[in-house]
Amino acid sequence: MGKRQQSSIDLLPDEVRDQLNELLRDRKVTQLDAVERINQILADMDNPERLSKSAVNRYAVRMEHIGKRMRESREVADALIGKLGSQPQGQIGSMVNEILRSVSFELSLQLTDGELDEKNAPAVAGILKDLALTTMRLEKAANLNVEREKEIRAQALLEAAEKVDTAATAAGVTKEVIAKIHEALM
């Protein structure tokens, strides 16, 4: 599998690349203007590198593609978060597991297509492993929270029942009525 060659933009000093990114985000600046300004900055720095219009165009297209995918991911995450607010924990865990399967599948496709190579694939696999472990730990913590919430509610009901017993007995309510109140509470 081939290694992706560094573009002329990858070779730019960080501060110059930052300026290029800023120029490309500015809708008033054309790509040609950005190329001319960056090449002037490089010349002022006595840096021999120069950018071509096609390199800047490829970079801008790549950044737009990455930006689009990030926006789509945020939209999906926002939609899922909105929907999951009322979902039981088990369903959330199942959905997260499905997302992990999808990410794993997409990464395997990228590996097959040569987008990932022997150098960066282990790092990506490590990130995926860490994500899976984090997900497992979050699911476990969420389940513990659900159990704690159940225990707290049960304790609160018991305390309420005791208070009802005390108040009802003091008011002269019969044991049968108190038993019916307990049934309603529990």
C-alpha positions as CSV (number, residue, x, y, z in Angstrom):
1,M,0.0,0.0,0.0
2,G,1.3,3.4,-1.0
3,K,2.2,6.1,1.4
4,R,0.4,9.4,0.9
5,Q,2.9,12.0,-0.4
6,Q,3.2,15.2,1.5
7,S,1.7,18.2,-0.3
8,S,3.4,21.5,-0.5
9,I,0.9,22.7,2.0
10,D,1.9,20.0,4.5
11,L,5.5,21.4,4.2
12,L,4.5,24.9,5.1
13,P,5.5,26.3,8.5
14,D,2.6,26.0,11.0
15,E,2.0,29.8,11.2
16,V,1.9,30.1,7.4
17,R,-0.6,27.2,7.1
18,D,-2.7,28.8,9.8
19,Q,-2.8,32.0,7.7
20,L,-3.7,30.0,4.6
21,N,-6.6,28.4,6.5
22,E,-7.7,31.8,7.7
23,L,-7.6,33.2,4.1
24,L,-9.6,30.2,2.8
25,R,-12.3,30.6,5.4
26,D,-12.7,34.3,4.4
27,R,-15.4,34.3,1.7
28,K,-14.1,37.6,0.3
29,V,-10.7,36.0,-0.6
30,T,-10.4,33.9,-3.7
31,Q,-8.1,30.9,-3.8
32,L,-5.9,32.8,-6.3
33,D,-5.6,35.7,-3.8
34,A,-4.8,33.3,-1.1
35,V,-2.0,31.7,-3.2
36,E,-0.5,35.1,-4.0
37,R,-0.6,36.3,-0.4
38,I,0.9,33.1,1.0
39,N,3.6,33.0,-1.7
40,Q,4.4,36.6,-0.8
41,I,4.6,35.7,2.9
42,L,7.0,32.8,2.0
43,A,9.1,35.1,-0.1
44,D,9.3,37.6,2.8
45,M,10.5,34.8,5.0
46,D,13.1,33.7,2.5
47,N,11.4,30.4,2.4
48,P,12.0,28.6,-1.0
49,E,8.6,26.9,-0.9
50,R,5.8,28.2,-3.2
51,L,2.2,27.1,-3.5
52,S,0.5,26.4,-6.7
53,K,-3.2,27.2,-7.4
54,S,-3.9,23.5,-7.9
55,A,-2.3,22.5,-4.5
56,V,-4.4,25.2,-2.7
57,N,-7.5,24.0,-4.6
58,R,-6.9,20.4,-3.6
59,Y,-6.3,21.4,0.0
60,A,-9.5,23.6,0.1
61,V,-11.5,20.7,-1.4
62,R,-10.1,18.3,1.2
63,M,-10.7,20.7,4.0
64,E,-14.3,21.3,2.8
65,H,-14.9,17.5,2.6
66,I,-13.5,17.1,6.2
67,G,-15.6,20.0,7.4
68,K,-18.7,18.5,5.7
69,R,-18.2,15.1,7.4
70,M,-17.6,16.8,10.8
71,R,-20.9,18.8,10.4
72,E,-22.7,15.7,9.4
73,S,-21.3,13.8,12.5
74,R,-22.4,16.7,14.7
75,E,-25.9,16.7,13.2
76,V,-26.2,12.9,13.7
77,A,-24.9,13.2,17.3
78,D,-27.3,16.1,18.1
79,A,-30.2,14.1,16.7
80,L,-29.3,11.0,18.6
81,I,-28.7,12.9,21.8
82,G,-32.2,14.5,21.4
83,K,-33.8,11.2,20.8
84,L,-31.9,9.3,23.5
85,G,-32.8,11.6,26.4
86,S,-35.8,9.4,27.2
87,Q,-34.4,6.0,26.2
88,P,-33.5,3.3,28.6
89,Q,-29.8,2.7,29.2
90,G,-29.8,-0.7,27.5
91,Q,-31.0,0.8,24.2
92,I,-28.3,3.5,24.4
93,G,-25.7,0.9,24.9
94,S,-26.9,-1.1,21.9
95,M,-26.9,2.0,19.8
96,V,-23.3,2.9,20.9
97,N,-22.2,-0.6,20.1
98,E,-23.8,-0.4,16.6
99,I,-21.9,2.9,16.1
100,L,-18.6,1.2,17.0
101,R,-19.4,-1.6,14.6
102,S,-20.0,0.9,11.8
103,V,-16.8,2.8,12.6
104,S,-14.9,-0.5,12.6
105,F,-16.4,-1.4,9.2
106,E,-15.6,2.0,7.7
107,L,-12.0,1.8,9.0
108,S,-11.6,-1.7,7.4
109,L,-12.8,-0.3,4.1
110,Q,-10.4,2.6,4.4
111,L,-7.6,0.1,5.0
112,T,-8.7,-1.9,2.0
113,D,-8.9,1.2,-0.2
114,G,-5.4,2.2,0.8
115,E,-6.5,5.3,2.8
116,L,-4.9,3.7,5.8
117,D,-1.5,2.1,5.6
118,E,0.7,-0.1,7.8
119,K,2.0,3.0,9.7
120,N,-1.2,4.7,10.7
121,A,-3.6,1.6,10.9
122,P,-2.2,0.5,14.3
123,A,-2.8,4.0,15.8
124,V,-6.3,4.1,14.4
125,A,-7.0,0.6,15.8
126,G,-5.6,1.7,19.1
127,I,-8.0,4.7,19.1
128,L,-10.9,2.4,18.2
129,K,-9.9,0.0,21.1
130,D,-9.8,3.0,23.5
131,L,-13.2,4.1,22.3
132,A,-14.6,0.7,22.8
133,L,-13.2,0.5,26.3
134,T,-14.4,3.9,27.2
135,T,-17.9,3.0,25.9
136,M,-17.9,-0.1,28.0
137,R,-16.9,1.8,31.1
138,L,-19.5,4.5,30.4
139,E,-22.2,1.9,29.9
140,K,-21.2,0.2,33.2
141,A,-21.3,3.6,35.0
142,A,-24.7,4.4,33.4
143,N,-26.1,1.0,34.6
144,L,-24.7,1.7,38.1
145,N,-26.5,5.1,38.1
146,V,-29.7,3.4,37.1
147,E,-29.4,0.9,40.0
148,R,-28.6,3.7,42.5
149,E,-31.6,5.7,41.3
150,K,-33.8,2.6,41.9
151,E,-32.4,2.2,45.4
152,I,-32.9,5.9,46.2
153,R,-36.5,5.7,44.9
154,A,-37.2,2.6,46.9
155,Q,-35.8,4.2,50.1
156,A,-37.8,7.3,49.5
157,L,-41.0,5.3,49.1
158,L,-40.2,3.4,52.4
159,E,-39.7,6.7,54.2
160,A,-42.9,8.1,52.7
161,A,-44.8,4.9,53.8
162,E,-43.5,5.3,57.4
163,K,-44.6,8.9,57.5
164,V,-48.0,8.0,56.2
165,D,-48.3,5.3,58.9
166,T,-47.4,7.7,61.6
167,A,-49.7,10.5,60.4
168,A,-52.6,8.1,59.6
169,T,-52.3,6.3,62.9
170,A,-52.3,9.7,64.7
171,A,-55.4,10.8,62.8
172,G,-57.2,7.6,63.7
173,V,-57.2,6.0,60.3
174,T,-57.9,2.2,60.3
175,K,-55.3,-0.3,59.5
176,E,-57.2,-1.4,56.4
177,V,-57.1,2.1,55.0
178,I,-53.4,2.4,55.8
179,A,-52.8,-0.9,54.0
180,K,-54.6,0.4,50.9
181,I,-52.5,3.6,51.0
182,H,-49.4,1.4,51.2
183,E,-50.5,-0.6,48.1
184,A,-51.0,2.7,46.2
185,L,-47.6,3.9,47.2
186,M,-45.8,0.7,46.3
